[in-house]
Amino acid sequence: MRLLVFLFLLTGCHAFAPVPPAMQELPQAYRLEAGEHDPDDQWWRDLQSEDLNILMDEALRSAPDMRTALARLDQAQAAAEKTGSALWPTLGASADATRTWTKLDTRNQIESDAYGLGLAASYELDLWGRVRALRQADTLEVMASRDDLRTAALTLSGEVAGAWISLCSTRQQLAVLASQQRTNADILSSLELRFANSLASALDVLQQREAIAQTETVIFPLKSETVRLENRINLLLGKAPGTMDLAGAADLPMPMPLTRAGLPAELLLERPDIRAAWQRLLESGWDLAAARADRMPALRLTGNFEHNGGDASRIFDNWLANLAASLTAPIIDGGSRRAEVKRQEAVRRERLASYEKTVFTALSEVDTGINAVLRQIELVRALETQREAARSALTSAQVRYRNGVLDYDTVLSLLLKLQQLERTHIREQASLLTLQTGLCRALGKGWKSSFPDAS
C-alpha cells in the first residue's frame, strides 16, 4: 500500500517543456510587386513545353536527389519509432533446461534435471517527461525531414528547368549562327563577284572571310556547351549520358506571366526550407527539456514471474513472482548532465539563428528576384529596340556602299554588330526565363502537388 501511495505522489511530478522562442517581426510587404499572375504549383507548365513537363514529372518521381531525401525521411521515421518505444513496458521471456551429474563415491553417480520458464517486465515511469520530450523531438525531426524532401523537390525543379532553358538557348543560338553564316557566305560571294568586276577591293573580300572565320570560333564552344547541358539534364534525372531524348529543347518559350509575390508572411508556409528550420528549432527545445529531465531522479518498475521444476511435466507446479520499484538519482557524474543541458541550450541558440537567417535569406531572394525580373524585362525590350535600329542602320549602309558612297568597313562593322545583338537577345531572353523560374522557387512553388500537406 505504501508503494502505491509513493508511486501516486511521484506521478504528479511536473514534466519539463520548452519555452516558445522569441521571433523577429517580418515586413508587411515587399518593396516591389512583379505582377498579378498567381502561378500553379507546377509553375513550369507556364512555359508550355510538354517535353519539359515530362522531364519534370520523371525527375520528381525517381531522381537520385529525391530518392536520397526519401531515404533520410525513412531513417527519421524509424528513429522516432525507436524513441517512442521507451514509453511502453518491455517484456522478455526465458527458458532453460539443465542436467547435472554428481559423483558421490567410486560407485554411485546422481543425475538431476532442472527446468525453468520465466517472464521479466520492466517499465520506467516518465516522471519528468524525458522520454516524451525525446519522442516529440524525433517527431519534429520527421516533419523537418519531410520538408527537406520538399526542399529537394523545389531545388530539383529549378535545376532541371534552368538546364533545359540553357539548352534551348544554346541550340537557338546555334541555329541563328548557322543562318548568319549562310548570310555571310552570300555576302562573300557577292563581294567576290564585285571584286572580279573591279567594284570591290581585295581587302573587302578578306575582311568578309575573316568575319566568317570569327563566327566559326563562336560555334564550337556552343556545341561543347550543348553536350554539357544534355549530360547535366541526364545526371539530374539519374540517367547515363545520351539516354534522354532532348530533341524538344530547341527554341526558347515565351516569357512567363509576371508572378504575384504575395505577402512576406506567406513564405513561412510556402517555403519548405523555412518550415524545416522551424521544426528543428522546436526540436531543439524538446531536446533541451529532455536534458533537463535527465538530471532528475528516475523510477523504474520491474517484475518477474518464474516457473521451476525438476520434471518438465510438473514445471508449472512451482512458481515465483516478484514486483520491485527502484528510484535512482544522479549525485556525482562529473558534470556530464549539466554540460549536456548547456550544450542543448547552445544548440537551441544556433537553431534560432539558423531559422532567422533562413527566413531573411528567403525574403532577400524574393525581393532580389522581383527586382531582377523587372529589370531584365526592361533590358530585353531595350535590346529589341537596339536590334531594330541596328538592322535599319545596316540596310542604309548597304545601300550607300552599293552606291559607292561608303566603304565596306562600316558595313561589316554594322553587320557583325547586328549578328552579335541577335545572339545577345537570345541569351538575355534565356536569362529572363531563368530569373522568372528562380522567383517561383523563391516563392516556394513546385512541391505541393508531389508532396502535399496532410489534410
C-alpha positions in Angstrom: 0.0 0.0 0.0 2.8 2.4 0.8 4.4 1.6 -2.5 1.2 2.6 -4.3 0.9 5.9 -2.4 4.6 6.6 -3.2 4.0 6.0 -6.9 0.9 8.1 -6.9 2.8 11.1 -5.4 5.6 10.7 -8.0 3.3 10.6 -11.0 2.2 14.1 -10.1 5.6 15.5 -10.8 5.9 18.4 -13.2 7.2 17.4 -16.7 9.7 19.7 -18.4 8.5 21.5 -21.6 10.3 24.0 -23.8 9.6 27.8 -23.7 8.4 29.2 -27.1 11.2 31.1 -28.8 11.0 34.8 -29.4 10.8 35.7 -33.1 11.6 38.9 -35.0 8.8 40.6 -36.9 8.5 40.3 -40.7 7.9 43.3 -43.1 4.4 43.8 -44.1 5.0 43.8 -47.9 7.8 43.6 -50.4 9.3 46.7 -51.9 8.2 45.8 -55.4 5.4 43.7 -56.9 6.2 41.7 -60.0 2.7 41.0 -61.4 -0.8 39.7 -60.7 -0.4 36.2 -62.0 -0.8 33.5 -59.4 1.1 30.5 -60.8 0.1 27.0 -60.4 2.2 24.9 -58.0 3.7 23.3 -61.1 4.9 26.6 -62.4 7.0 25.1 -65.2 3.7 24.4 -67.1 3.5 28.1 -67.8 6.5 27.6 -70.2 4.0 25.5 -72.3 6.5 22.7 -73.2 5.3 19.2 -73.0 8.8 17.9 -73.2 9.8 19.9 -70.1 6.6 18.6 -68.3 7.7 15.0 -69.0 11.2 15.7 -67.7 10.0 17.3 -64.6 7.5 14.5 -63.8 10.2 11.9 -64.1 12.7 13.9 -62.1 10.3 14.4 -59.1 9.4 10.8 -59.2 12.8 9.0 -59.4 15.8 11.4 -59.5 18.7 10.4 -57.2 18.3 13.6 -55.1 14.7 12.6 -54.4 15.5 9.1 -53.5 18.2 10.3 -51.2 15.9 12.7 -49.4 13.2 10.0 -49.2 15.6 7.5 -47.6 16.6 10.2 -45.0 12.9 10.6 -44.2 12.5 6.9 -43.6 15.5 7.0 -41.3 14.0 9.8 -39.3 10.7 7.9 -39.0 12.4 4.7 -37.8 14.4 6.7 -35.2 11.1 8.3 -33.9 9.5 4.9 -33.6 12.6 3.6 -31.7 12.5 6.5 -29.3 8.7 6.2 -28.8 9.1 2.6 -27.8 10.6 3.7 -24.5 7.1 4.8 -23.4 6.0 1.2 -23.3 6.9 -1.6 -20.9 9.5 -4.2 -22.0 8.6 -7.9 -21.6 11.1 -10.7 -22.2 10.7 -14.5 -22.0 13.3 -17.0 -21.0 13.5 -20.8 -20.9 16.3 -23.1 -19.7 17.0 -26.7 -19.1 19.9 -28.1 -17.1 21.2 -31.6 -16.4 23.7 -32.1 -13.6 25.9 -35.2 -12.8 27.2 -35.6 -9.3 29.6 -38.4 -8.3 29.5 -39.3 -4.6 32.0 -42.2 -4.5 33.6 -44.6 -6.9 30.4 -46.5 -7.5 27.4 -44.0 -7.2 26.6 -41.1 -9.5 23.5 -38.9 -9.2 21.8 -37.3 -12.2 19.3 -34.4 -11.8 17.4 -32.3 -14.2 16.1 -28.7 -13.8 13.7 -26.8 -16.0 12.7 -23.2 -15.9 10.4 -20.7 -17.6 10.3 -17.0 -16.9 8.8 -13.7 -17.8 10.6 -10.4 -16.9 9.0 -7.0 -17.4 10.4 -3.5 -16.8 9.0 0.0 -17.2 10.4 3.4 -16.5 7.8 5.9 -15.3 8.4 9.1 -17.3 8.0 11.4 -14.3 9.7 14.4 -15.7 8.7 13.9 -19.4 12.2 12.9 -20.6 11.1 10.1 -22.9 8.1 12.1 -24.1 10.4 15.1 -24.9 12.7 12.8 -26.8 9.8 11.3 -28.7 8.4 14.8 -29.5 11.9 15.9 -30.7 12.2 12.9 -33.0 8.6 13.5 -34.3 9.7 17.1 -35.2 12.8 15.7 -36.9 10.5 13.6 -39.1 8.5 16.6 -40.0 11.7 18.5 -40.8 12.9 15.6 -42.9 9.7 15.6 -44.8 10.2 19.3 -45.5 13.8 18.5 -46.6 12.2 16.2 -49.1 10.1 19.0 -50.4 13.1 21.3 -50.5 14.9 18.8 -52.6 11.9 18.8 -55.0 11.9 22.6 -55.1 15.6 22.7 -55.8 15.5 19.9 -58.4 12.6 21.5 -60.3 14.6 24.7 -60.6 17.8 23.0 -61.7 16.0 20.9 -64.4 14.2 23.9 -65.7 17.4 26.0 -65.7 19.4 23.4 -67.6 16.5 22.9 -70.0 16.3 26.7 -70.7 20.0 26.9 -71.2 19.9 24.0 -73.6 17.1 25.7 -75.6 19.1 29.0 -75.6 22.3 27.3 -76.8 20.6 25.4 -79.6 18.7 28.5 -80.7 22.0 30.4 -80.8 23.5 27.7 -82.9 20.5 27.9 -85.3 20.9 31.7 -85.5 24.7 31.3 -86.1 24.0 28.8 -88.9 21.7 31.3 -90.5 24.2 34.1 -90.1 26.9 32.0 -91.7 24.7 31.5 -94.7 24.1 35.2 -94.9 27.9 35.8 -94.6 28.6 33.3 -97.3 26.1 35.0 -99.6 27.8 38.4 -98.9 31.2 36.9 -99.6 30.0 35.6 -103.0 28.6 39.0 -103.8 31.9 40.7 -102.8 34.0 38.2 -104.9 31.8 39.0 -107.9 32.2 42.7 -107.3 35.9 42.2 -106.9 36.0 40.4 -110.2 34.3 43.3 -111.8 36.6 45.8 -110.0 33.8 47.1 -107.9 35.2 46.0 -104.6 38.7 45.7 -103.2 40.6 42.6 -102.2 40.5 44.0 -98.6 36.7 43.8 -98.6 36.9 40.2 -99.6 39.5 39.3 -97.0 37.6 41.1 -94.3 34.4 39.2 -95.1 36.3 35.9 -95.0 37.7 36.9 -91.6 34.2 37.6 -90.4 33.1 34.1 -91.4 36.1 32.5 -89.6 35.3 34.7 -86.5 31.8 33.4 -86.4 33.1 29.8 -86.6 35.0 30.4 -83.4 31.7 31.1 -81.6 30.1 27.9 -82.9 32.5 25.4 -81.4 32.1 26.4 -77.7 28.4 26.4 -78.1 28.4 22.9 -79.5 30.5 21.8 -76.5 28.1 23.6 -74.1 25.2 21.7 -75.7 26.7 18.4 -74.8 27.4 19.6 -71.3 23.8 20.7 -70.8 22.5 17.4 -72.2 24.6 15.5 -69.8 23.6 17.8 -66.9 19.9 17.0 -67.5 20.6 13.3 -67.7 22.6 13.5 -64.5 19.8 15.3 -62.7 17.4 12.6 -63.7 19.8 9.8 -62.8 20.4 8.7 -66.4 23.5 7.8 -68.3 24.8 10.4 -70.9 22.7 10.4 -74.0 19.9 8.4 -72.5 17.1 11.0 -72.5 15.5 12.3 -75.7 16.1 16.0 -75.6 15.3 16.9 -79.2 12.3 19.0 -78.0 14.7 21.5 -76.3 15.2 23.6 -79.4 13.6 27.1 -79.2 13.1 29.3 -76.2 9.5 29.6 -75.0 7.8 32.9 -74.4 8.4 34.6 -71.1 6.2 33.5 -68.2 3.4 35.8 -66.9 4.5 38.1 -64.2 4.2 36.3 -60.9 2.3 37.8 -57.9 4.7 37.9 -54.9 2.1 37.9 -52.2 2.9 38.7 -48.6 6.2 38.0 -46.8 4.4 36.1 -44.0 3.2 33.6 -46.7 6.8 32.4 -47.1 6.7 30.8 -43.7 4.2 28.3 -45.0 5.2 28.2 -48.7 9.0 27.7 -48.3 9.8 24.1 -47.1 13.3 25.1 -46.1 11.8 27.6 -43.7 9.4 25.0 -42.4 12.2 22.5 -41.8 14.3 25.1 -40.0 11.3 25.9 -37.8 10.7 22.3 -37.0 14.4 21.8 -36.0 14.2 24.9 -33.8 11.2 23.4 -31.9 13.0 20.1 -31.8 16.0 21.7 -30.0 13.6 23.0 -27.4 12.4 19.4 -26.6 15.9 18.1 -26.6 16.7 20.8 -24.0 13.7 19.7 -22.0 14.9 16.1 -22.1 18.4 17.1 -21.0 16.9 18.9 -18.0 14.7 16.0 -17.1 17.6 13.6 -17.3 19.1 15.4 -14.2 16.1 14.4 -12.1 15.5 11.0 -10.3 14.2 8.1 -12.4 11.7 5.5 -11.2 11.8 2.0 -12.7 9.4 -0.8 -12.1 10.4 -4.4 -12.6 8.5 -7.6 -12.3 9.5 -11.3 -12.7 7.4 -14.5 -12.9 9.3 -17.7 -12.9 8.4 -21.4 -13.1 10.9 -24.0 -11.9 10.9 -27.7 -11.5 12.9 -30.9 -11.8 10.3 -32.5 -14.0 9.2 -30.8 -17.3 5.7 -32.2 -16.8 5.4 -30.5 -13.4 7.2 -27.3 -14.1 4.1 -25.1 -13.5 3.6 -26.5 -10.0 6.4 -24.3 -8.7 6.4 -20.6 -9.4 7.9 -17.4 -8.0 6.8 -13.8 -8.6 8.2 -10.5 -7.6 7.5 -6.8 -8.2 10.0 -4.1 -7.4 10.4 -0.4 -7.7 13.8 1.3 -7.8 14.5 5.0 -7.6 17.8 6.3 -8.9 19.1 9.8 -8.8 22.4 11.2 -10.2 24.6 12.6 -7.4 28.1 12.7 -8.9 28.5 12.4 -12.6 31.4 14.7 -13.2 29.1 17.5 -14.5 28.1 15.4 -17.5 24.3 16.1 -17.3 24.9 19.8 -16.5 27.2 20.0 -19.5 24.6 18.4 -21.7 22.0 21.0 -20.7 24.4 23.7 -21.6 25.1 22.1 -24.9 21.4 21.8 -25.7 20.9 25.5 -24.8 23.7 26.4 -27.3 22.1 24.1 -29.9 18.8 26.0 -29.5 20.5 29.4 -29.9 22.2 28.1 -33.0 18.9 26.8 -34.4 17.2 30.1 -33.7 19.9 32.0 -35.5 19.8 29.5 -38.4 16.0 29.9 -38.6 16.2 33.7 -38.7 18.9 33.5 -41.4 16.7 31.1 -43.4 13.7 33.4 -43.2 15.7 36.6 -44.1 17.5 34.7 -46.9 14.1 33.7 -48.4 12.8 37.3 -48.1 16.0 38.6 -49.8 15.7 36.0 -52.6 12.1 37.1 -53.3 13.0 40.8 -53.2 16.1 40.4 -55.3 14.2 38.1 -57.7 11.3 40.6 -58.3 13.8 43.4 -59.0 15.9 41.2 -61.3 12.8 40.1 -63.3 11.5 43.6 -63.8 15.0 45.0 -64.8 15.6 42.0 -67.1 12.3 42.7 -68.9 13.4 46.3 -69.5 16.8 45.1 -70.7 15.2 42.7 -73.2 13.0 45.5 -74.5 16.0 47.8 -74.9 17.9 45.1 -76.8 14.9 44.6 -79.1 14.9 48.4 -79.8 18.6 48.4 -80.3 18.4 45.4 -82.6 15.8 47.0 -84.8 17.9 50.2 -85.0 21.0 48.2 -85.9 19.1 46.4 -88.7 17.9 49.7 -90.2 21.4 51.2 -90.0 22.8 48.1 -91.8 20.3 48.4 -94.5 21.1 52.0 -95.1 24.8 51.4 -95.0 24.5 48.5 -97.6 22.6 50.9 -100.0 25.3 53.6 -99.5 28.1 51.0 -100.1 26.5 49.8 -103.3 26.3 53.4 -104.5 30.0 53.8 -103.7 29.3 56.4 -101.0 30.5 54.3 -98.1 33.5 51.9 -97.6 32.9 48.3 -96.6 34.5 48.7 -93.2 31.4 50.4 -91.9 29.1 47.9 -93.5 31.0 45.0 -92.0 31.1 46.6 -88.6 27.3 47.1 -88.6 26.7 43.5 -89.9 28.8 42.0 -87.1 27.1 44.2 -84.5 23.7 43.2 -85.6 24.6 39.5 -85.6 26.0 39.9 -82.1 22.8 41.6 -80.9 20.7 38.8 -82.3 22.7 36.3 -80.2 22.7 38.6 -77.1 19.0 38.9 -77.4 18.6 35.1 -77.2 20.9 34.9 -74.2 19.0 37.7 -72.3 15.7 36.1 -73.1 17.0 32.9 -71.5 18.2 34.9 -68.5 14.7 36.4 -68.2 13.2 32.9 -68.1 15.8 31.7 -65.6 15.1 34.6 -63.4 11.3 34.0 -63.6 11.8 30.3 -62.6 14.1 31.4 -59.8 11.4 33.7 -58.5 8.9 30.9 -58.5 11.4 28.8 -56.5 12.0 31.7 -54.1 8.2 31.9 -53.5 8.2 28.2 -52.6 6.3 26.9 -55.6 6.9 23.5 -57.0 6.4 20.9 -54.2 2.8 20.7 -53.0 1.5 18.7 -55.9 4.0 16.0 -55.4 4.3 16.1 -51.6 1.2 17.8 -50.2 0.5 18.5 -46.6 -1.7 16.0 -44.8 -5.3 17.1 -44.8 
